[in-house]
Amino acid sequence: MPHKTVLLVTPSDGAHPAAGEGEGDECLLPHSYTGALSIATGRSSGDLYARGVDEENWTKVYEGIDFRHVYGLSNGNILGYYEDVNHAHPALYVSTNGGSTFSKVIDSDGGTLETQFSSTSKLMNWSVGESGDGRVVVAEYGARVFPGDPPGRGNRIFFSSDYGENWVQIWDQTVEYPDPADQYHHHHAVAYVNGLDKFVVACGDGIARRRTLTVAGDGTSVDVLIPPGDSFLQPTWFLPLYGEDNDKILFGSDMTYHIGMLNVRSGQYRSVYQGFDRRHLRNYVWLMWKHNGLYYAGQWNNAAESATRPPLVYESVIMVAQNTDGPWSVYDRPWRARGIYKYGGVSNGVMNVAPVSPPLTRNYHLSPPSVRQVQASLVEPQR
């Protein structure tokens, strides 16, 4: 009788809070975390909230700029990304005091600061990678203002050596590839590879043009790791690995139904999980994280209702594995979640996750599971 290794997972306790967790019962949307704080914003106000690892309640720490994305760094600094209601005038801010105040560090195109975003760019939840010792890389994503618009170009990559307080531009694809026919659309995932002292940046959209880039650890050079023309590798999230695998990255893709493993030393990659829904636009992996030795991957459904597309009952899942090669198992299915978007760390014993499930796009509490690998017998039903 054939056998297969499977991962047994305790039942999920995932749930939205019964009431809002912010001031006046405002619903909170988790964004990121530092070494000591989970970070969230008020869903209606945009105010910034923080909660310590052992703290039960969230505390409002900032009100002013309504940040679209917030990124916690390992030393406690916080990066806040702003764009206006028309998805224009992008700017990056940094806080060095736990979110009490912010200073602009990357300006909009045509702004007063020396370091500026390109006019067609924006940032996404995957746009920042850090080494843990001060070095941070930010890569632009191309802006698409309204559905149906042609994608703008995400052109520039920026480098900081002091936890985001000062920045220099180190890459502009319009300079490197002056012919628009050679230009890719976006920068996707960004991560630091400890074993090679390099950052990796994925470039996406347009199979004949997308590349995978590496950035030297000191930010002085950008090189092509994987050349254009590859149809599989379009990661939307990088999860760097450590120990014996410190030259490898676990990645999720928005072009296939895979979770993959990229060997940055060789430029080779392989699939480690292929079980997501294979229907078109239901197979993206937009978020991955690790906690207490377990790996998590959140699926994203990119299909929405339209005149030619029927309404969908979204079926996004959160997967879990003990080992990068699996086996992977479904741990949680947030109710009607279109996608698993952001991870806000652990506070008060639970993981703070942001599933996109309108109108319930808000904090989702999820306790870490207990897991065990077992050998299961495969039984074919008799007909």
Backbone hydrogen bonds in HBPLUS format (Angstrom, degrees):
<---DONOR---> <-ACCEPTOR-->    atom                        ^
c    i                          cat <-CA-CA->   ^        H-A-AA   ^      H-
h    n   atom  resd res      DA  || num        DHA   H-A  angle D-A-AA Bond
n    s   type  num  typ     dist DA aas  dist angle  dist       angle   num
A0378-LEU N   A0002-PRO O   2.93 MM 376  5.58 168.8  1.94 152.9 152.6     1
A0004-LYS N   A0376-ALA O   2.83 MM 372  5.29 147.2  1.94 148.2 158.4     2
A0376-ALA N   A0004-LYS O   2.83 MM 372  5.29 175.6  1.83 151.2 152.7     3
A0006-VAL N   A0374-VAL O   2.94 MM 368  5.63 163.6  1.97 162.7 167.8     4
A0374-VAL N   A0006-VAL O   2.97 MM 368  5.63 161.0  2.01 158.7 164.9     5
A0008-LEU N   A0372-ARG O   2.80 MM 364  5.18 170.7  1.80 155.3 152.5     6
A0372-ARG N   A0008-LEU O   2.99 MM 364  5.18 142.4  2.13 140.7 148.3     7
A0010-THR N   A0370-SER O   3.04 MM 360  5.55 152.4  2.12 159.8 166.1     8
A0015-ALA N   A0365-HIS O   3.02 MM 350  5.44 147.8  2.13 143.2 153.3     9
A0365-HIS N   A0015-ALA O   2.92 MM 350  5.44 155.9  1.98 152.1 147.0    10
A0022-GLY N   A0026-GLU O   2.84 MM   4  4.61 159.8  1.88 152.3 151.3    11
A0025-ASP N   A0022-GLY O   3.10 MM   3  5.28 124.5  2.42 143.4 134.5    12
A0026-GLU N   A0023-GLU O   3.25 MM   3  5.69 146.2  2.37 106.3 114.5    13
A0043-ARG N   A0027-CYS O   2.81 MM  16  5.63 175.1  1.82 162.6 161.2    14
A0363-ASN N   A0028-LEU O   2.63 MM 335  5.61 138.2  1.79 173.8 169.1    15
A0029-LEU N   A0041-THR O   2.80 MM  12  5.31 159.5  1.84 155.1 162.2    16
A0041-THR N   A0029-LEU O   3.02 MM  12  5.31 154.7  2.09 132.4 136.9    17
A0031-HIS N   A0039-ILE O   2.87 MM   8  5.79 171.3  1.88 154.4 151.9    18
A0039-ILE N   A0032-SER O   2.95 MM   7  5.39 160.1  1.99 154.1 147.7    19
A0034-THR N   A0037-LEU O   2.84 MM   3  5.19 152.8  1.92 147.5 156.7    20
A0038-SER N   A0051-ARG O   2.83 MM  13  5.17 165.0  1.85 147.7 152.2    21
A0051-ARG N   A0038-SER O   3.00 MM  13  5.17 144.6  2.13 140.7 146.9    22
A0040-ALA N   A0049-TYR O   2.99 MM   9  5.10 165.0  2.01 140.1 141.8    23
A0049-TYR N   A0040-ALA O   2.72 MM   9  5.10 172.2  1.72 155.0 153.4    24
A0042-GLY N   A0047-ASP O   2.80 MM   5  5.18 147.3  1.91 142.5 153.2    25
A0046-GLY N   A0042-GLY O   2.85 MM   4  4.67 146.0  1.97 120.0 130.1    26
A0048-LEU N   A0062-TYR O   2.80 MM  14  4.98 155.3  1.86 144.7 152.1    27
A0061-VAL N   A0048-LEU O   2.85 MM  13  5.77 162.5  1.88 148.5 154.6    28
A0062-TYR N   A0048-LEU O   3.36 MM  14  4.98 150.4  2.46 137.7 133.8    29
A0050-ALA N   A0059-THR O   2.96 MM   9  5.47 152.7  2.04 143.1 150.3    30
A0059-THR N   A0050-ALA O   2.93 MM   9  5.47 164.3  1.95 152.8 157.5    31
A0055-GLU N   A0052-GLY O   3.15 MM   3  4.99 163.5  2.18 103.3 108.3    32
A0348-ASN N   A0053-VAL O   2.71 MM 295  5.90 156.6  1.76 138.4 145.1    33
A0068-ARG N   A0081-TYR O   2.78 MM  13  5.83 144.3  1.91 158.2 170.3    34
A0081-TYR N   A0069-HIS O   2.82 MM  12  5.19 178.2  1.82 160.9 161.4    35
A0071-TYR N   A0079-LEU O   2.78 MM   8  4.99 164.5  1.81 149.2 153.9    36
A0079-LEU N   A0071-TYR O   2.83 MM   8  4.99 171.3  1.84 153.8 154.8    37
A0073-LEU N   A0077-ASN O   2.89 MM   4  5.31 163.0  1.92 169.5 163.8    38
A0076-GLY N   A0073-LEU O   3.05 MM   3  5.54 164.1  2.08 118.8 123.5    39
A0078-ILE N   A0095-SER O   3.01 MM  17  5.08 157.1  2.06 140.4 147.3    40
A0095-SER N   A0078-ILE O   2.78 MM  17  5.08 147.3  1.88 148.2 158.4    41
A0080-GLY N   A0093-TYR O   2.88 MM  13  5.01 158.8  1.92 131.2 137.7    42
A0093-TYR N   A0080-GLY O   2.82 MM  13  5.01 155.9  1.88 147.0 154.9    43
A0082-TYR N   A0091-ALA O   2.90 MM   9  5.30 171.9  1.91 162.9 165.2    44
A0091-ALA N   A0082-TYR O   2.95 MM   9  5.30 143.8  2.08 149.8 153.0    45
A0084-ASP N   A0088-ALA O   2.88 MM   4  5.44 169.3  1.89 160.1 159.6    46
A0087-HIS N   A0084-ASP O   2.84 MM   3  5.23 150.6  1.92 125.1 124.9    47
A0092-LEU N   A0106-ILE O   2.94 MM  14  4.97 160.8  1.98 139.5 145.3    48
A0105-VAL N   A0092-LEU O   2.78 MM  13  5.76 174.6  1.78 156.6 158.0    49
A0106-ILE N   A0092-LEU O   3.26 MM  14  4.97 160.6  2.30 134.5 134.3    50
A0094-VAL N   A0103-SER O   2.85 MM   9  5.40 151.2  1.93 144.5 151.7    51
A0103-SER N   A0094-VAL O   2.90 MM   9  5.40 153.0  1.97 141.9 148.8    52
A0107-ASP N   A0115-THR O   2.95 MM   8  6.28 167.8  1.97 152.9 149.4    53
A0117-PHE N   A0107-ASP O   2.79 MM  10  6.20 158.4  1.84 168.4 169.5    54
A0111-GLY N   A0108-SER O   2.88 MM   3  5.22 149.4  1.98 142.2 138.0    55
A0121-SER N   A0118-SER O   3.31 MM   3  5.63 160.2  2.35 122.4 120.8    56
A0143-ALA N   A0120-THR O   2.79 MM  23  5.63 177.0  1.79 151.3 151.1    57
A0122-LYS N   A0141-TYR O   2.68 MM  19  5.17 135.3  1.88 154.5 165.3    58
A0141-TYR N   A0122-LYS O   2.70 MM  19  5.17 169.6  1.71 167.4 164.0    59
A0127-SER N   A0124-MET O   3.26 MM   3  5.31 169.6  2.27 115.3 115.4    60
A0139-ALA N   A0127-SER O   3.07 MM  12  5.39 157.5  2.13 149.1 156.2    61
A0129-GLY N   A0137-VAL O   2.97 MM   8  5.32 156.4  2.03 153.5 159.8    62
A0137-VAL N   A0129-GLY O   2.82 MM   8  5.32 165.7  1.84 160.9 165.4    63
A0131-SER N   A0135-ARG O   2.93 MM   4  5.47 158.4  1.98 156.1 160.2    64
A0163-TYR N   A0134-GLY O   2.77 MM  29  4.34 168.1  1.78 124.3 126.7    65
A0136-VAL N   A0160-SER O   2.85 MM  24  5.09 154.3  1.91 141.9 147.1    66
A0160-SER N   A0136-VAL O   2.89 MM  24  5.09 152.0  1.97 153.0 157.4    67
A0138-VAL N   A0158-PHE O   3.06 MM  20  5.16 158.3  2.10 134.5 140.9    68
A0158-PHE N   A0138-VAL O   2.80 MM  20  5.16 166.1  1.82 158.3 163.0    69
A0140-GLU N   A0156-ARG O   3.07 MM  16  5.74 176.9  2.07 178.6 178.9    70
A0187-HIS N   A0140-GLU O   3.21 MM  47  5.83 129.9  2.47 138.7 152.5    71
A0152-GLY N   A0143-ALA O   2.86 MM   9  4.90 146.1  1.98 131.8 141.6    72
A0149-ASP N   A0146-PHE O   2.94 MM   3  5.63 164.0  1.97 145.5 148.1    73
A0154-GLY N   A0185-HIS O   2.72 MM  31  5.98 151.0  1.81 144.9 154.9    74
A0173-GLN N   A0155-ASN O   3.06 MM  18  5.18 161.8  2.09 130.5 133.5    75
A0157-ILE N   A0171-TRP O   3.04 MM  14  4.98 146.5  2.16 128.3 131.9    76
A0170-ILE N   A0157-ILE O   2.88 MM  13  5.78 165.3  1.90 152.4 157.4    77
A0159-PHE N   A0168-VAL O   2.84 MM   9  5.44 159.0  1.89 157.5 164.6    78
A0168-VAL N   A0159-PHE O   2.98 MM   9  5.44 148.2  2.08 145.3 155.4    79
A0165-GLU N   A0162-ASP O   3.44 MM   3  5.78 156.0  2.50 108.3 114.2    80
A0175-VAL N   A0172-ASP O   2.94 MM   3  5.54 150.7  2.02 116.6 125.2    81
A0176-GLU N   A0172-ASP O   3.13 MM   4  6.48 161.6  2.17 149.4 154.9    82
A0177-TYR N   A0173-GLN O   2.64 MM   4  5.43 159.1  1.68 145.3 151.3    83
A0182-ASP N   A0179-ASP O   2.86 MM   3  5.62 164.0  1.88 127.7 132.8    84
A0183-GLN N   A0180-PRO O   3.14 MM   3  5.12 158.0  2.19 103.7 110.5    85
A0186-HIS N   A0204-GLY O   3.26 MM  18  5.09 164.2  2.29 140.4 141.1    86
A0204-GLY N   A0186-HIS O   2.93 MM  18  5.09 152.3  2.00 122.5 131.6    87
A0188-HIS N   A0202-ALA O   2.54 MM  14  5.07 167.1  1.55 150.4 155.1    88
A0202-ALA N   A0189-ALA O   2.94 MM  13  5.28 165.0  1.96 153.8 158.0    89
A0191-ALA N   A0200-VAL O   3.08 MM   9  5.45 146.4  2.19 146.8 155.1    90
A0200-VAL N   A0191-ALA O   2.77 MM   9  5.45 157.5  1.82 159.4 167.1    91
A0193-VAL N   A0198-LYS O   2.63 MM   5  5.33 172.8  1.64 178.8 178.4    92
A0196-LEU N   A0193-VAL O   3.24 MM   3  5.75 150.1  2.34 112.9 120.8    93
A0197-ASP N   A0193-VAL O   2.96 MM   4  5.78 121.9  2.31 150.4 167.0    94
A0198-LYS N   A0193-VAL O   3.42 MM   5  5.33 158.8  2.47 135.6 140.3    95
A0195-GLY N   A0246-ASN O   2.69 MM  51  4.60 148.0  1.79 143.6 137.0    96
A0199-PHE N   A0215-VAL O   2.89 MM  16  4.88 166.6  1.91 146.3 150.9    97
A0215-VAL N   A0199-PHE O   2.78 MM  16  4.88 156.8  1.83 135.1 141.4    98
A0201-VAL N   A0213-LEU O   2.86 MM  12  5.04 165.1  1.89 138.6 142.4    99
A0213-LEU N   A0201-VAL O   2.79 MM  12  5.04 164.0  1.82 165.0 161.1   100
A0203-CYS N   A0211-ARG O   2.89 MM   8  5.21 146.1  2.00 166.2 167.9   101
A0209-ARG N   A0206-GLY O   2.78 MM   3  5.43 161.2  1.82 125.0 131.6   102
A0210-ARG N   A0206-GLY O   2.95 MM   4  5.90 148.3  2.05 162.6 169.3   103
A0229-GLY N   A0207-ILE O   2.96 MM  22  5.26 134.4  2.17 160.7 156.8   104
A0212-THR N   A0226-ILE O   3.04 MM  14  4.95 152.0  2.12 141.9 145.0   105
A0225-LEU N   A0212-THR O   2.69 MM  13  5.45 153.2  1.76 152.0 160.9   106
A0226-ILE N   A0212-THR O   3.18 MM  14  4.95 158.5  2.23 130.0 135.6   107
A0214-THR N   A0223-ASP O   2.79 MM   9  5.27 156.1  1.85 149.0 155.0   108
A0223-ASP N   A0214-THR O   2.87 MM   9  5.27 160.6  1.90 152.2 158.7   109
A0216-ALA N   A0221-SER O   2.98 MM   5  5.44 165.0  2.00 149.8 154.5   110
A0219-GLY N   A0216-ALA O   2.79 MM   3  5.08 162.1  1.83 116.5 121.9   111
A0234-GLN N   A0232-PHE O   2.92 MM   2  6.12 113.4  2.37 118.7 102.6   112
A0254-ASP N   A0234-GLN O   3.32 MM  20  6.38 162.0  2.35 160.1 157.8   113
A0236-THR N   A0252-GLY O   2.86 MM  16  5.87 153.5  1.93 144.0 151.6   114
A0252-GLY N   A0237-TRP O   3.14 MM  15  5.35 151.6  2.22 140.6 147.9   115
A0239-LEU N   A0250-LEU O   2.73 MM  11  5.00 155.9  1.78 159.4 163.1   116
A0250-LEU N   A0239-LEU O   2.96 MM  11  5.00 167.9  1.97 145.8 141.7   117
A0241-LEU N   A0248-LYS O   3.28 MM   7  5.89 155.2  2.35 158.9 151.6   118
A0245-ASP N   A0242-TYR O   3.35 MM   3  5.32 145.3  2.48 125.9 119.0   119
A0246-ASN N   A0243-GLY O   3.23 MM   3  5.37 141.3  2.39 122.6 117.9   120
A0248-LYS N   A0245-ASP O   2.99 MM   3  5.42 152.2  2.07 126.9 126.0   121
A0264-VAL N   A0247-ASP O   2.95 MM  17  5.78 143.3  2.09 155.6 167.2   122
A0249-ILE N   A0262-LEU O   2.88 MM  13  5.16 149.5  1.98 145.1 154.9   123
A0262-LEU N   A0249-ILE O   2.81 MM  13  5.16 170.3  1.82 158.2 161.0   124
A0251-PHE N   A0260-GLY O   2.84 MM   9  5.21 167.1  1.85 144.9 146.3   125
A0260-GLY N   A0251-PHE O   2.85 MM   9  5.21 165.9  1.87 152.8 156.9   126
A0285-VAL N   A0253-SER O   3.14 MM  32  5.52 136.1  2.35 123.5 135.8   127
A0259-ILE N   A0273-TYR O   2.96 MM  14  5.03 143.8  2.09 136.7 143.1   128
A0272-VAL N   A0259-ILE O   2.78 MM  13  5.68 179.5  1.78 154.7 154.5   129
A0273-TYR N   A0259-ILE O   3.23 MM  14  5.03 139.4  2.40 146.0 139.8   130
A0261-MET N   A0270-ARG O   2.78 MM   9  5.42 155.8  1.84 160.0 167.7   131
A0270-ARG N   A0261-MET O   2.96 MM   9  5.42 146.2  2.07 142.6 153.4   132
A0263-ASN N   A0268-GLN O   2.76 MM   5  5.37 173.3  1.77 175.1 177.5   133
A0267-GLY N   A0263-ASN O   2.72 MM   4  5.56 142.8  1.86 151.2 163.7   134
A0282-ARG N   A0279-ARG O   3.06 MM   3  5.63 145.1  2.19 146.7 142.7   135
A0302-ASN N   A0281-LEU O   2.73 MM  21  5.10 138.8  1.90 142.3 155.5   136
A0284-TYR N   A0300-TRP O   3.10 MM  16  4.84 135.0  2.31 167.2 155.1   137
A0300-TRP N   A0284-TYR O   2.75 MM  16  4.84 149.6  1.84 135.0 134.9   138
A0298-GLY N   A0287-LEU O   2.82 MM  11  5.18 171.4  1.83 157.3 157.8   139
A0289-TRP N   A0296-TYR O   3.10 MM   7  5.28 152.7  2.18 130.5 137.4   140
A0296-TYR N   A0289-TRP O   2.80 MM   7  5.28 157.7  1.85 170.8 169.8   141
A0291-HIS N   A0294-LEU O   3.00 MM   3  5.45 155.9  2.06 151.4 158.6   142
A0294-LEU N   A0291-HIS O   3.03 MM   3  5.45 167.6  2.04 119.6 123.3   143
A0295-TYR N   A0321-ALA O   2.89 MM  26  5.21 173.2  1.89 160.7 162.3   144
A0321-ALA N   A0295-TYR O   2.96 MM  26  5.21 140.0  2.12 142.7 150.2   145
A0297-ALA N   A0319-MET O   3.13 MM  22  5.10 152.6  2.21 127.3 131.6   146
A0319-MET N   A0297-ALA O   2.81 MM  22  5.10 169.7  1.82 156.9 157.0   147
A0299-GLN N   A0317-VAL O   3.02 MM  18  5.57 170.8  2.03 169.2 172.1   148
A0340-ILE N   A0299-GLN O   3.05 MM  41  5.89 140.9  2.21 140.3 152.2   149
A0301-ASN N   A0338-ARG O   2.72 MM  37  5.38 168.3  1.73 168.2 172.3   150
A0306-SER N   A0309-ARG O   3.28 MM   3  4.94 169.0  2.29 139.6 136.8   151
A0309-ARG N   A0306-SER O   3.33 MM   3  4.94 150.0  2.42  92.0 100.5   152
A0316-SER N   A0337-ALA O   3.35 MM  21  5.57 158.1  2.40 159.4 157.8   153
A0318-ILE N   A0332-ASP O   2.85 MM  14  5.14 154.9  1.91 152.6 154.9   154
A0331-TYR N   A0318-ILE O   2.81 MM  13  5.71 170.7  1.82 163.2 165.6   155
A0332-ASP N   A0318-ILE O   3.31 MM  14  5.14 158.5  2.36 136.4 140.3   156
A0320-VAL N   A0329-SER O   2.88 MM   9  5.52 147.6  1.98 151.2 161.9   157
A0329-SER N   A0320-VAL O   2.98 MM   9  5.52 160.3  2.02 153.6 159.5   158
A0326-GLY N   A0323-ASN O   2.88 MM   3  5.13 159.9  1.92 113.0 118.2   159
A0337-ALA N   A0334-PRO O   3.19 MM   3  5.48 148.9  2.29 137.9 128.7   160
A0338-ARG N   A0356-VAL O   2.54 MM  18  5.39 148.0  1.64 156.7 163.0   161
A0356-VAL N   A0339-GLY O   2.68 MM  17  5.20 162.2  1.71 153.5 160.1   162
A0341-TYR N   A0354-ALA O   2.89 MM  13  5.55 156.3  1.95 151.4 153.8   163
A0354-ALA N   A0342-LYS O   2.80 MM  12  4.97 155.2  1.86 154.1 150.4   164
A0344-GLY N   A0352-ASN O   2.65 MM   8  4.88 171.5  1.66 156.4 157.5   165
A0352-ASN N   A0345-GLY O   2.87 MM   7  5.73 162.2  1.90 169.4 173.2   166
A0347-SER N   A0350-VAL O   3.04 MM   3  5.67 154.1  2.11 160.2 158.2   167
A0350-VAL N   A0347-SER O   3.16 MM   3  5.67 174.2  2.16 120.8 121.7   168
A0351-MET N   A0366-LEU O   2.83 MM  15  5.08 164.6  1.86 138.0 139.1   169
A0366-LEU N   A0351-MET O   3.12 MM  15  5.08 144.0  2.25 140.2 147.4   170
A0353-VAL N   A0364-TYR O   3.08 MM  11  5.07 163.8  2.11 143.1 147.8   171
A0364-TYR N   A0353-VAL O   2.86 MM  11  5.07 129.9  2.11 148.7 161.1   172
A0360-LEU N   A0357-SER O   2.58 MM   3  5.19 148.5  1.68 136.4 133.8   173
A0362-ARG N   A0360-LEU O   2.88 MM   2  5.67 111.6  2.36 116.1  98.8   174
